[in-house]
Amino acid sequence: MQLWVGLGNPGPQYAMHRHNVGFMVCDTLADVHGFGPIQKKFQGWLQEGRIGGDKVLLLKPATYMNESGRAVGEALRFYKLGTEALTVFHDELDLVPFKVKVKQGGGTAGHNGLRSIDQHLGADPSTGLRAGFRRVRLGIGHPGHKDRVTGHVLGNYAKSELDPLADMLGAIAAEADWLAKGDDARFMNEVALRQQD
């Protein structure tokens, strides 16, 4: 069983923010793969389903971005899953818009949602290292100056971006089998190919 978490902020006023692209991925995966009904659990919204042959739980924390780790930690503990079962979908300033990259572990690069998850999962007692979980980084591009970052991240996608956004979400859902199987390189490659069509 795997836990796939999409990061975002709850509430309709945030729905089209770049910061909410993780939520958009969860919604698209649930629709395309016919996931079960939404359950209110673990301080968020949970849906159960299958992607290929793998059982996947989709979780959208309702805690606001800065407290995402509360929901994630609760769900992992409940299902007795380790961080190797966790995949987090989040917006990434350091990637060009709509580029999709998968990364195992690493720093939080100032992302408050990742920072919260890191804090709640803590370090591995045997090694003392931070929890290494898989991140699917969804490019939103950098606005060019750090003073403009907050407005960019918490801004809505522009009308001109809606088609490439839909293409990216569709490509992720169509190729999610590779992610479920753990073939991150193939997943990234297939998503990129679909986005070129």
N, C-alpha and C positions, 0 to 999 in steps of 0.2 A: 504494500500500500504506500502511496506517495501523497504528500501534502503540497499542493501548489497554491501559493499565496499571491494575490494581486494587491499591490499597495495603492492607496488613494485616500480621499477624505469623503465621509458620508454626507449625503444631502444633495438635493438637485442643483444648488448654486455652484457646486464643484464639478458637476458631472462631466463637462467638456474641457476641464483644465488639463494641461499637459501632465501635471502631477498625478492625474487620475488614470493614466494610460494602463496601469496595472489592473485596475478594476475593469477597464474595457476589455482587456485580454480574458479575464475570468468570464465575463458575460458572453463573449464570443465563443470561447471554448465550450461553455455550458450549452449554448444554442446549437452549435455545429455538431457536438457529440451527444446530444440528447440526455443531458444530465437530469437527475431527479429534482424535485421541488426544493426551493430555498428553505433552509431551516435556520432559525435564530439560535446560534450556539457560539460558545467561546468568544463572547463579546464581538460577534460579527455575523456574517451570513455564510452558511456552508451549503455546498451542493455536492452530492456523491454521484459518481458515474465511472465509466470506463473509457480509456483512450487506448485503442488497440486492445491488447490482452491485459492491460494493467489497470488496477483499481486506483482511481485518483480522487482525492478530496480537494475541492476548490474552496478557498477561504478568502473572503474580503473582510478584513478587520474594520469594525465600526467605531474604532477607538480614536479616530483622527491619526494622521500620519505619525506624529511624534510619539505615540503610544502603541504602535503596531505590534511591538514585541509582546505585549500582554496577551493579545489574542493568539499569536503564533505559539508562544510558550505553553499556553493552556491546551491548545489542540495537540501539540506534540506529546505533552505529558499524558493526556487522556488516552491517546491511541498507542502510547508507549513506543513512539517513533524516535529515531535518532536524527541528527541533522543531515545525515546522508539521504534521508527520505524527503528533505525539504527543498523546494524550488521557489524562488521569489521573483516576481515580475515587477520591474520598477523603471521609472523614467531615468534617463541618463544624459546629463548636460554635455559630457565629453564625447558624445557620439553624434554624427550628423543626423538630422531628422530622419526617422523611420528605419535607421540601421538597427539590426538585431544582433546582439553578441551574447554568447553564454560564457560565464566565468565561474570557476569554482573557487570559493573562498575569497580572500583579499580584504582590503580596507573598505571603509564605508563611503569614502570620497565626499564627506560632508552631507550625505543623504540622511535626513532625520529618521526616515522609516527603517533604513538598514541599521542605523546606529541603535535604535530602540530594540530591534530584533537581536542584534549582537549583545546588547546589555542583558536582555532577558535570557538568552541562551547560555551566556557565560562561557567560561573556558572549559576545555576537556580536562577532567581531573587527572587523567593519566599522563597528559603531555604538557598541560598548562597553557596550550595554545587556544586562541579564540576558535569558536565554532566555525567550521568551514562548511557553508551551505552553498548550493548552486544559485546563481543569480542570472536571470535573463534580463539583460540591459537593453532598454528600448530608447533609442536615440531621440532626443528632443532638440538637440543643437544648443549652442551657447549664444546668448544675445550679444556677445562681444565685449561687454563690460560688467564687472562684478556688481555694480550698483543696479544693473537692470535684471539681475538673475531672478529675484523674488517675483517681480511682475511677469517675467517670462514663464516661469514654472507654474505660477498660480494664475496664468492667463489662459483663456480659451484657445483652442486650435482655431487658426484662421480658416475662412471659407475655402481658400485655395489649398489648404492642407487636408481637407476632409476625404478626398479621393485617395491620396497616398496613405492616409491613416487607415481607411477601410481596407486597402490592399494589404497593408502590413498585418492587421488583425486577422484577415482572411488567410494569409499565408501561414501565420503562426498556428492557427487552428487546423489548417489542412495538413501541416507537417508535424503536428504535435506527437504523433506516434514515435518519431525518432527521439524526441525529448524524453518520452515515457520509457523508451528502451535504454536510455543513457548514452545514445550516440549524438553527443552535442555538436560535433563537427558536421555530421551529415544534416542535422537539423538546420544549422546556420546556413549551410550551402544551399539546401533546398528552398529555404525561405528567401534567400537572396535571388535565386533563379526565378522564383515566382514573381518577385517584385520587379524583375526586368521585363517581364512579358508585356 
